[in-house]
């Protein structure tokens, strides 16, 4: 999919935004693309939306592809884009790249089709031996999932807890609370990698007792 030129507006849900963007733009001439993202953090804000709208209304005799990239998209940013997404100016194609389907509002999905291109990160969790977690296992797992989305991280936390139960691992009340705390922290937009690191290191300490 990313080895082909996309000619119509769409939403791409991918594992890694930067890698996917770099693969995709190879299919376009450099003068025909505009990449709009927040250079300071992964959140697409109103300022980026305003920039995208201005770019869309700069007339072009050839197709212009505007890439909107972000791990999360602020609600007000999406709302400001609604009109231009629904009725884009002539020769304008919007391609939204994100790694979380839930970060895009239903009103955006109603205007632009989406393609789910993510491969499951959860296969890596199954390789973790919770009976004997060592630092090398944890390091490799975290390295593979360093740009994991909030929702995928929540799913991994839940799956690890299920695996703990299926293996009949004995956890203290404090250790069990780590799971609920991890979900709460993710809901509060704590960095997923930090949350998973804390959880896995705690489980490692338990398994090596």
PyMOL commands that set and color helices and strands:
alter all, ss='L'
color gray80, all
select helices_A, chain A and resi 17-25+30-32+46-56+75-86+101-103+106-109+122-125+135-144+150-166+173-187+192-207
alter helices_A, ss='H'
color red, helices_A
select strands_A, chain A and resi 10-13+33-37+43-44+64-69+72-73+92-98+114-116
alter strands_A, ss='S'
color yellow, strands_A
deselect
rebuild
show_as cartoon
